[in-house]
């Protein structure tokens, strides 16, 4: 024998191979001895194309360079190949008992040699697919001289135990993915194709090494800039096999990307209960690659969709939650999804390219029903009470957006409205604006400009403009919706009155209080006429009219309405319902306007305490309640109590809404007034001048808010108290 010895053929390292130092550090750390100081074998486990074999090949080459006596690379997908190569190697190392007449006996002799030899060795078992069949053929590790490194798509418990640890291998980090593209292209003298879009391209490819290798070859061969390729990749009319073709397999992965990603599908289908694997994959492929809640698979819409027709009886056979979960575990074991009970709200994930490969193999006739089922299920698991779980709502919004962007056809579904309104209630106004604009364009195209769903989306877009302080844009849309609803449904229709109420709110924002009052009176009269005096819609109209009376300074007219609304909500909804809390807040505002600050104070304190719990301490509504409490303290002369509240409100609105939002300017005006009360004239002047300039620019010279800002600034200059507050 001539040592060292290399047996087997590992893959060549990819061009611009990424060393992946963080991942390698985790692998190296995992080699530390187990209980009793016993050495550890490792299994690199991950989905197709994540670079498991490349990492193992890098370790094999490192071992060879370090003088390891034997490096054996075994293709382990077929246990017979393992046995044959063991037997061959037994002859090469002259293992005792290897006679060359019985392959299995020679393979066992080789395992015995590994356990007894004093030489250093590394055995790589690449692509383990049948842990049970391989169980007798795992080398036994001796006292630190040998190491076993395996790779597998499987995340199977049978791969661990008996001195083995699994190391999960994921895709490149974003930095590694971008570095790969940059090194690959600059190495070919094509650095000019790196046009700044490489980060987006890496993200679109999910940082998958296999896909990045194909994409880089495509860019080089086609002399195409990253941005142009990104546009083609996002074109859903083109398949993955077109964008990542077989001729781009310059790293010799051996198969096209879509085929590599779905290689385990047949095995998963065979192992899954009731042939559920494919239907589950098709549903999961519609959702956010970053993950969706496991509760999705416990929902009635999903379980009904997965029910199979009994061939003999011809009726659906229900699928249980346990069967659905068992199927998820099977798909996880075959690396088609990742299922982790420890990932709160994102327990189930599927790589974006795996999802696309599944979608491309899904018959077109099935896609509408799949999308409808996914939408039904997301709505089914959405928390009933707004603000009860911000994390779950954020995850659900992300999944609805994925469904909308990839599969939305403009058809109405409550989950699309729920997602957009959740953005607004969470203060994500710019995101909501883009969402509603996109949704409106889609519904107008697919359903027509006067369809009920289109009118509803247009209303939501207008309300978002209101939240952003773009009141003129909001008014135009609300006026259009109102005119369309009057023409299509009549003046007394409930949706027409709702449109009129929304327009009244916008008129108030624009300082057009008399016009708002007329609209609110029309709404209340219509609600009484159509629904009666005790209907919830009538009560809402009564509450809105009270708010408008307050804005007009008609506080005596507002007071009985506010008291009536609060009493009704306490009676019907209870003391702690969000609508009751809102009514309590409106009554407190009326008391303040009437100078009854002692009556307002306990109401304001209670509202803030309740809002701090739901919707939470940093929600915009909570900061509004904080501003109301501060205003009450100020009117009671408790300026030092008001100051920290108002500073907190201003900081929060700058952070959540931006520096130029109308509500931010309102918070700035209130803080300026408190500075004036405390004699901090310079601070008051600085803020007052900012507010006045913004009001003139945004609202015009004659708007009531502009006049109020001018009066407050004049008061500060004259060392007088403020003329008004604006909570």
Secondary structure as GFF3:
##gff-version 3
##sequence-region A 1 727
A	DSSP	beta_strand	5	7	.	.	.	ID=ss1
A	DSSP	alpha_helix	21	29	.	.	.	ID=ss2
A	DSSP	three_ten_helix	35	37	.	.	.	ID=ss3
A	DSSP	beta_strand	41	45	.	.	.	ID=ss4
A	DSSP	alpha_helix	52	65	.	.	.	ID=ss5
A	DSSP	beta_strand	70	75	.	.	.	ID=ss6
A	DSSP	alpha_helix	79	93	.	.	.	ID=ss7
A	DSSP	alpha_helix	103	116	.	.	.	ID=ss8
A	DSSP	beta_strand	121	126	.	.	.	ID=ss9
A	DSSP	alpha_helix	131	134	.	.	.	ID=ss10
A	DSSP	three_ten_helix	135	137	.	.	.	ID=ss11
A	DSSP	beta_strand	146	152	.	.	.	ID=ss12
A	DSSP	three_ten_helix	157	159	.	.	.	ID=ss13
A	DSSP	beta_strand	164	168	.	.	.	ID=ss14
A	DSSP	alpha_helix	174	187	.	.	.	ID=ss15
A	DSSP	three_ten_helix	191	193	.	.	.	ID=ss16
A	DSSP	alpha_helix	198	204	.	.	.	ID=ss17
A	DSSP	alpha_helix	209	222	.	.	.	ID=ss18
A	DSSP	alpha_helix	226	234	.	.	.	ID=ss19
A	DSSP	alpha_helix	240	243	.	.	.	ID=ss20
A	DSSP	three_ten_helix	246	248	.	.	.	ID=ss21
A	DSSP	alpha_helix	257	261	.	.	.	ID=ss22
A	DSSP	alpha_helix	265	271	.	.	.	ID=ss23
A	DSSP	three_ten_helix	273	275	.	.	.	ID=ss24
A	DSSP	alpha_helix	277	284	.	.	.	ID=ss25
A	DSSP	three_ten_helix	294	298	.	.	.	ID=ss26
A	DSSP	alpha_helix	300	306	.	.	.	ID=ss27
A	DSSP	beta_strand	308	309	.	.	.	ID=ss28
A	DSSP	beta_strand	316	317	.	.	.	ID=ss29
A	DSSP	alpha_helix	321	333	.	.	.	ID=ss30
A	DSSP	beta_strand	338	339	.	.	.	ID=ss31
A	DSSP	beta_strand	348	349	.	.	.	ID=ss32
A	DSSP	alpha_helix	352	360	.	.	.	ID=ss33
A	DSSP	alpha_helix	364	380	.	.	.	ID=ss34
A	DSSP	alpha_helix	390	407	.	.	.	ID=ss35
A	DSSP	alpha_helix	414	425	.	.	.	ID=ss36
A	DSSP	alpha_helix	429	447	.	.	.	ID=ss37
A	DSSP	alpha_helix	452	467	.	.	.	ID=ss38
A	DSSP	alpha_helix	471	489	.	.	.	ID=ss39
A	DSSP	alpha_helix	494	509	.	.	.	ID=ss40
A	DSSP	alpha_helix	513	531	.	.	.	ID=ss41
A	DSSP	alpha_helix	536	551	.	.	.	ID=ss42
A	DSSP	alpha_helix	555	573	.	.	.	ID=ss43
A	DSSP	alpha_helix	578	593	.	.	.	ID=ss44
A	DSSP	alpha_helix	597	611	.	.	.	ID=ss45
A	DSSP	pi_helix	612	616	.	.	.	ID=ss46
A	DSSP	alpha_helix	620	635	.	.	.	ID=ss47
A	DSSP	alpha_helix	639	657	.	.	.	ID=ss48
A	DSSP	alpha_helix	662	677	.	.	.	ID=ss49
A	DSSP	alpha_helix	681	699	.	.	.	ID=ss50
A	DSSP	alpha_helix	704	717	.	.	.	ID=ss51
###
